[in-house]
């Protein structure tokens, strides 16, 4: 991480590092990093501010939405605190020393950066709770807010050696070793939580997919198809039988020719009311009543209401999309933070006497600027993975344009 607090505090950790002299290389490095931090501030403030604006008005927020807002707020603060780095590099270009008061701003910026990584790991716990424990969830909106405060508390714990150094303790080798060890433990904890939680989520989703496939599989009989006719039943044929048929004097049903002349051929009703239906009182129904009954019984396919979608299936699909989206943020965190944690491991090895070449440590140190890419990519991940979020963003942008 190209944080000036780490840069100044690690100057004593690398005994093989030559003293920095204001030359062309140092000036070019300062100018390029200032441009990088300005870009981070512009993209990060706009993107994360848009996330907060989209999710803030929503009613009945879920725990995931609360955590997304908390992460966006932390990333927004991290991008705004890059003013600290810009100030430091301006002083470097002017060949001036950093004032002690600027160290407090650096400590606050470091806490925000650590809090963002800790909260990303806690979001993996929320995904495990949503997917693996849908009927017995532990998290709600209140507990999600407590998780955000816990992320800040954990970040302050891991950055406590640096905070104590800035406030009143002198910079010693023991304090610097403790700071490095705390950061390495932070990396192990975040990596472990992400791998374990998303591993359990993957197994649960895979199990659900297998169960759905088995349910949709057609039933297969054990007997061959040639013998199916011997075991299957013949469907019954609907036969129209009159309810009451008059008998003649001999007790035999009369034939069609012997029926009364005023009887209908199909229903036995009088000829005058053969095509009319009777109401509850036994009287012929009017045209209005017949039309009502016909519309109720003989509906056209266009008038039939479509079946409502299954709420459970939509919920499962939404959970999977949200899980993929949040898993993407975790992968981005691990990839963008890897150079910084590798740099911490190399410096820690140097402190304990390991023969690490100076050019290796310096090369990895220049790659630590990738940490801040994590704070500006989350809005892009949400937009790619969530179509509704893209629509909400367009609506908010239109409102801003009108203003």
C-alpha positions as CSV (number, residue, x, y, z in Angstrom):
1,X,0.0,0.0,0.0
2,X,1.5,3.3,-1.1
3,X,0.5,4.9,2.2
4,X,2.9,7.6,3.4
5,X,2.5,6.4,6.9
6,X,3.9,3.0,5.9
7,X,6.5,4.6,3.7
8,X,7.9,6.8,6.5
9,X,7.6,4.1,9.2
10,X,9.3,1.4,7.0
11,X,12.3,3.6,6.3
12,X,14.1,2.2,9.3
13,X,13.1,-1.3,8.5
14,X,15.2,-1.6,5.3
15,X,18.8,-1.1,6.3
16,X,20.0,-1.7,2.7
17,X,17.7,1.0,1.3
18,X,19.7,4.0,0.1
19,X,18.7,7.5,1.3
20,X,16.1,9.2,-0.9
21,X,17.5,12.1,-2.8
22,X,15.4,14.6,-4.7
23,X,16.3,13.7,-8.3
24,X,14.6,13.2,-11.6
25,X,13.4,9.7,-10.7
26,X,11.9,10.8,-7.3
27,X,10.2,13.8,-8.9
28,X,8.7,11.6,-11.7
29,X,7.5,9.1,-9.1
30,X,5.9,11.8,-7.1
31,X,4.1,13.3,-10.1
32,X,2.8,10.0,-11.4
33,X,1.5,9.0,-7.9
34,X,-0.2,12.3,-7.5
35,X,-2.0,11.8,-10.8
36,X,-3.0,8.3,-9.7
37,X,-4.4,9.5,-6.4
38,X,-6.4,12.3,-8.2
39,X,-7.9,9.6,-10.5
40,X,-8.7,7.4,-7.5
41,X,-10.4,10.3,-5.7
42,X,-12.6,11.3,-8.7
43,X,-13.7,7.8,-9.7
44,X,-14.0,6.5,-6.1
45,X,-16.0,9.5,-4.8
46,X,-18.4,9.4,-7.7
47,X,-18.9,5.6,-7.8
48,X,-19.2,5.0,-4.1
49,X,-21.3,8.1,-3.6
50,X,-23.7,6.8,-6.2
51,X,-24.0,3.5,-4.3
52,X,-24.9,5.3,-1.1
53,X,-27.4,7.4,-3.0
54,X,-29.1,4.4,-4.6
55,X,-29.4,2.2,-1.4
56,X,-30.1,4.9,1.1
57,X,-33.8,5.7,0.2
58,X,-34.7,2.0,0.1
59,X,-37.2,0.9,2.8
60,X,-36.8,-2.4,4.8
61,X,-33.2,-2.9,3.9
62,X,-31.7,-6.3,4.2
63,X,-28.5,-7.1,6.1
64,X,-26.7,-7.4,2.8
65,X,-27.8,-3.9,1.6
66,X,-26.8,-2.4,4.9
67,X,-23.3,-4.0,4.6
68,X,-23.0,-2.8,1.0
69,X,-23.8,0.7,2.1
70,X,-21.3,0.4,4.9
71,X,-18.6,-0.8,2.5
72,X,-19.4,2.0,0.0
73,X,-19.1,4.5,2.8
74,X,-15.7,3.2,3.9
75,X,-14.5,3.2,0.3
76,X,-15.8,6.7,-0.1
77,X,-13.9,7.8,3.0
78,X,-10.7,6.0,1.8
79,X,-10.8,7.9,-1.5
80,X,-11.4,11.2,0.2
81,X,-8.5,10.6,2.5
82,X,-6.1,10.5,-0.4
83,X,-5.7,14.2,0.2
84,X,-3.1,13.0,2.8
85,X,-1.0,11.3,0.1
86,X,-1.3,14.3,-2.2
87,X,-0.1,16.6,0.6
88,X,2.8,14.4,1.4
89,X,4.0,14.3,-2.2
90,X,3.6,18.0,-2.6
91,X,5.9,18.4,0.4
92,X,8.3,15.9,-1.2
93,X,8.4,18.0,-4.4
94,X,9.1,21.1,-2.4
95,X,11.8,19.2,-0.5
96,X,10.1,20.0,2.9
97,X,9.6,17.8,6.0
98,X,6.2,16.4,6.8
99,X,4.7,18.2,9.8
100,X,3.8,16.1,12.9
101,X,0.2,17.1,12.7
102,X,-0.1,15.4,9.3
103,X,0.7,12.0,11.0
104,X,-2.7,12.0,12.7
105,X,-4.5,12.3,9.3
106,X,-2.3,9.4,8.1
107,X,-3.3,7.2,11.0
108,X,-7.0,7.9,10.3
109,X,-6.5,7.1,6.7
110,X,-4.8,3.8,7.6
111,X,-7.8,2.8,9.9
112,X,-10.2,3.4,7.0
113,X,-8.2,1.3,4.6
114,X,-8.0,-1.6,7.1
115,X,-11.7,-1.3,8.0
116,X,-12.6,-1.7,4.3
117,X,-10.7,-5.0,4.1
118,X,-12.2,-6.3,7.4
119,X,-15.8,-5.5,6.3
120,X,-15.2,-7.3,3.0
121,X,-14.4,-10.4,5.1
122,X,-17.5,-9.9,7.2
123,X,-19.6,-9.8,4.1
124,X,-18.6,-13.3,3.4
125,X,-20.2,-14.3,6.8
126,X,-23.4,-12.6,5.7
127,X,-23.4,-14.6,2.4
128,X,-22.9,-17.8,4.4
129,X,-25.8,-16.8,6.7
130,X,-28.1,-16.1,3.8
131,X,-27.4,-19.1,1.7
132,X,-26.6,-21.8,4.2
133,X,-28.9,-20.8,7.0
134,X,-32.0,-19.3,5.2
135,X,-34.5,-20.5,7.9
136,X,-32.5,-19.7,10.9
137,X,-30.6,-16.5,10.1
138,X,-28.4,-14.8,12.7
139,X,-28.0,-11.5,10.9
140,X,-30.5,-8.7,10.6
141,X,-30.2,-4.9,9.9
142,X,-29.2,-4.1,13.5
143,X,-26.6,-6.7,13.6
144,X,-25.3,-5.7,10.2
145,X,-24.8,-2.2,11.6
146,X,-22.9,-3.7,14.5
147,X,-20.7,-5.6,12.1
148,X,-19.8,-2.3,10.5
149,X,-18.8,-0.9,13.8
150,X,-16.9,-4.1,14.6
151,X,-14.9,-3.6,11.3
152,X,-13.8,-0.2,12.5
153,X,-12.9,-1.6,15.9
154,X,-10.9,-4.4,14.4
155,X,-9.1,-2.0,12.0
156,X,-8.2,0.2,15.0
157,X,-6.8,-2.9,16.8
158,X,-4.6,-3.9,13.8
159,X,-3.5,-0.3,13.3
160,X,-2.9,0.3,17.0
161,X,0.9,0.2,16.9
162,X,0.9,2.9,14.2
163,X,-1.6,5.0,16.2
164,X,0.5,4.7,19.4
165,X,3.6,5.6,17.5
166,X,1.9,8.7,16.1
167,X,0.4,9.8,19.4
168,X,3.1,9.4,22.1
169,X,5.2,6.3,21.8
170,X,8.7,6.6,20.2
171,X,9.4,4.7,17.0
172,X,11.2,1.5,18.0
173,X,12.0,-1.7,16.2
174,X,9.7,-3.7,18.5
175,X,6.8,-1.5,17.8
176,X,7.4,-1.7,14.1
177,X,7.6,-5.5,14.2
178,X,4.3,-5.6,16.1
179,X,2.7,-3.5,13.4
180,X,3.9,-5.8,10.7
181,X,2.8,-8.9,12.6
182,X,-0.7,-7.4,13.1
183,X,-1.0,-6.7,9.4
184,X,0.0,-10.3,8.6
185,X,-2.5,-11.7,11.0
186,X,-5.2,-9.4,9.4
187,X,-4.4,-10.9,6.0
188,X,-4.6,-14.5,7.4
189,X,-8.0,-13.8,9.1
190,X,-9.6,-12.1,6.1
191,X,-8.3,-14.8,3.7
192,X,-9.5,-17.6,6.0
193,X,-13.0,-16.2,6.5
194,X,-13.5,-15.6,2.7
195,X,-12.3,-19.1,1.7
196,X,-14.3,-21.0,4.4
197,X,-17.5,-19.0,4.0
198,X,-17.6,-19.0,0.2
199,X,-16.5,-22.7,0.2
200,X,-19.6,-23.6,2.3
201,X,-21.8,-21.4,0.1
202,X,-20.5,-23.2,-3.0
203,X,-21.2,-26.6,-1.6
204,X,-24.7,-25.5,-0.5
205,X,-25.6,-24.1,-4.0
206,X,-24.2,-27.2,-5.7
207,X,-26.3,-29.4,-3.4
208,X,-29.5,-27.4,-4.3
209,X,-28.7,-27.7,-8.0
210,X,-28.4,-31.5,-7.7
211,X,-31.7,-31.7,-5.8
212,X,-33.5,-29.7,-8.5
213,X,-32.1,-31.9,-11.3
214,X,-33.3,-35.0,-9.6
215,X,-36.8,-33.5,-9.2
216,X,-37.0,-32.6,-12.8
217,X,-35.8,-36.0,-14.1
218,X,-38.7,-38.1,-15.7
219,X,-39.8,-41.2,-14.0
220,X,-38.4,-44.4,-15.6
221,X,-40.2,-47.8,-15.2
222,X,-38.2,-51.0,-14.6
223,X,-40.3,-53.1,-16.9
224,X,-39.7,-53.0,-20.7
225,X,-41.8,-51.0,-23.1
226,X,-43.2,-54.1,-24.8
227,X,-45.0,-55.3,-21.7
228,X,-46.4,-51.9,-20.8
229,X,-49.8,-52.7,-22.4
230,X,-50.3,-55.5,-20.0
231,X,-50.0,-53.4,-16.9
232,X,-51.3,-50.0,-17.9
233,X,-55.0,-49.1,-17.5
234,X,-57.2,-48.0,-20.4
235,X,-58.5,-44.5,-19.8
236,X,-62.2,-44.3,-19.2
237,X,-64.5,-43.1,-22.0
238,X,-67.0,-40.5,-21.1
239,X,-70.5,-41.8,-21.9
240,X,-73.5,-39.5,-21.7
241,X,-76.3,-41.4,-19.9
242,X,-79.7,-39.8,-19.2
243,X,-80.5,-39.4,-15.5
244,X,-84.1,-40.7,-15.8
245,X,-85.6,-42.6,-18.8
246,X,-89.3,-43.3,-18.7
247,X,-90.3,-47.0,-19.0
248,X,-93.3,-48.4,-20.9
249,X,-95.9,-50.6,-19.5
250,X,-93.7,-53.7,-20.1
251,X,-90.9,-52.3,-18.0
252,X,-88.6,-51.9,-21.1
253,X,-87.0,-48.6,-22.1
254,X,-88.7,-47.2,-25.2
255,X,-86.7,-46.8,-28.4
256,X,-86.1,-43.5,-30.0
257,X,-89.1,-43.8,-32.2
258,X,-91.3,-44.6,-29.1
259,X,-90.3,-41.4,-27.2
260,X,-92.8,-38.5,-27.0
261,X,-92.8,-36.3,-30.0
262,X,-92.3,-33.1,-27.9
263,X,-89.1,-34.5,-26.3
264,X,-85.6,-33.4,-27.4
265,X,-83.3,-35.9,-28.9
266,X,-80.4,-35.3,-26.4
267,X,-81.9,-34.2,-23.1
268,X,-85.5,-35.2,-23.2
269,X,-86.7,-31.7,-22.6
270,X,-89.7,-30.2,-24.4
271,X,-89.0,-29.0,-27.9
272,X,-89.7,-25.4,-27.0
273,X,-87.0,-25.3,-24.4
274,X,-84.5,-27.7,-25.8
275,X,-81.7,-25.0,-26.2
276,X,-82.4,-23.2,-22.9
277,X,-81.0,-24.0,-19.5
278,X,-82.9,-23.9,-16.3
279,X,-82.1,-21.7,-13.3
280,X,-82.3,-22.7,-9.6
281,X,-86.1,-22.3,-9.6
282,X,-86.6,-24.6,-12.6
283,X,-87.5,-21.7,-14.9
284,X,-85.7,-21.1,-18.3
285,X,-82.8,-18.8,-17.9
286,X,-82.8,-15.4,-19.6
287,X,-80.2,-14.4,-22.2
288,X,-78.3,-12.3,-19.7
289,X,-78.0,-15.2,-17.3
290,X,-76.9,-17.5,-20.0
291,X,-74.2,-15.1,-21.2
292,X,-72.8,-14.7,-17.7
293,X,-72.6,-18.4,-17.2
294,X,-71.1,-18.9,-20.6
295,X,-68.4,-16.4,-19.9
296,X,-67.6,-18.0,-16.6
297,X,-67.4,-21.6,-17.9
298,X,-66.1,-21.1,-21.5
299,X,-63.2,-18.7,-21.2
300,X,-60.9,-18.1,-24.1
301,X,-57.2,-18.7,-23.6
302,X,-56.5,-15.0,-23.8
303,X,-58.7,-14.3,-20.8
304,X,-57.0,-16.8,-18.6
305,X,-54.8,-15.1,-16.0
306,X,-51.1,-16.3,-16.2
307,X,-49.8,-18.2,-13.2
308,X,-47.9,-16.2,-10.7
309,X,-44.1,-16.9,-10.6
310,X,-42.8,-18.9,-7.8
311,X,-41.6,-16.6,-5.0
312,X,-39.2,-19.2,-3.7
313,X,-37.5,-19.7,-7.1
314,X,-37.0,-15.9,-7.5
315,X,-35.6,-15.6,-4.0
316,X,-33.0,-18.4,-4.7
317,X,-32.0,-16.8,-8.0
318,X,-31.6,-13.4,-6.4
319,X,-29.5,-14.9,-3.6
320,X,-27.2,-16.5,-6.2
321,X,-26.8,-13.3,-8.1
322,X,-26.0,-11.4,-4.9
323,X,-23.6,-14.1,-3.8
324,X,-21.7,-13.9,-7.1
325,X,-21.6,-10.1,-6.9
326,X,-20.2,-10.1,-3.3
327,X,-17.8,-12.9,-4.2
328,X,-16.4,-10.7,-6.9
329,X,-15.7,-8.0,-4.4
330,X,-13.8,-10.5,-2.3
331,X,-11.7,-11.7,-5.2
332,X,-10.9,-8.1,-6.1
333,X,-9.8,-7.5,-2.5
334,X,-7.5,-10.5,-2.4
335,X,-5.9,-9.7,-5.8
336,X,-5.4,-5.9,-5.2
337,X,-4.1,-6.4,-1.7
338,X,-1.7,-9.2,-2.5
339,X,1.2,-7.0,-3.5
340,X,0.9,-5.0,-0.2
341,X,0.8,-8.1,2.0
342,X,3.7,-9.6,0.1
343,X,5.6,-6.4,0.8
344,X,4.8,-6.6,4.5
345,X,6.0,-10.3,4.5
346,X,9.3,-9.2,2.8
347,X,9.9,-6.4,5.2
348,X,9.1,-8.6,8.1
349,X,11.6,-11.1,6.8
350,X,14.2,-8.4,6.6
351,X,13.5,-7.3,10.1
352,X,14.2,-10.8,11.4
353,X,17.4,-11.1,9.4
354,X,16.4,-12.9,6.2
355,X,18.6,-12.0,3.2
356,X,16.0,-10.3,0.9
357,X,17.5,-8.3,-1.9
358,X,16.8,-4.6,-1.9
359,X,15.5,-4.5,-5.5
360,X,12.9,-7.1,-4.8
361,X,11.4,-5.2,-1.9
362,X,11.5,-2.0,-3.8
363,X,9.8,-3.5,-6.9
364,X,7.0,-5.0,-4.8
365,X,6.7,-1.7,-2.9
366,X,5.9,0.2,-6.1
367,X,3.1,-2.4,-6.8
368,X,1.4,-1.7,-3.5
369,X,-0.6,1.2,-5.1
370,X,-3.0,-1.5,-6.3
371,X,-4.7,-1.4,-2.9
372,X,-6.7,1.6,-3.8
373,X,-8.0,0.0,-7.0
374,X,-10.1,-2.2,-4.7
375,X,-11.9,1.0,-3.4
376,X,-12.9,2.1,-6.9
377,X,-13.9,-1.2,-8.5
378,X,-16.8,-2.2,-6.3
379,X,-19.3,0.1,-8.0
380,X,-18.2,-1.4,-11.4
381,X,-18.7,-4.9,-10.0
382,X,-22.2,-4.1,-8.7
383,X,-23.2,-2.6,-12.1
384,X,-22.0,-5.5,-14.1
385,X,-23.6,-8.2,-11.9
386,X,-26.9,-6.5,-11.0
387,X,-29.2,-5.2,-13.8
388,X,-31.5,-3.5,-11.3
389,X,-28.6,-1.6,-9.8
390,X,-27.7,-0.2,-13.2
391,X,-31.3,0.9,-13.7
392,X,-31.3,2.6,-10.3
393,X,-28.1,4.4,-11.1
394,X,-29.5,5.7,-14.4
395,X,-32.5,7.0,-12.5
396,X,-30.3,8.8,-10.0
397,X,-28.1,10.2,-12.7
398,X,-31.1,11.6,-14.5
399,X,-32.3,13.3,-11.2
400,X,-28.8,14.8,-10.8
401,X,-28.8,16.1,-14.3
402,X,-32.2,17.8,-13.8
403,X,-30.8,19.5,-10.7
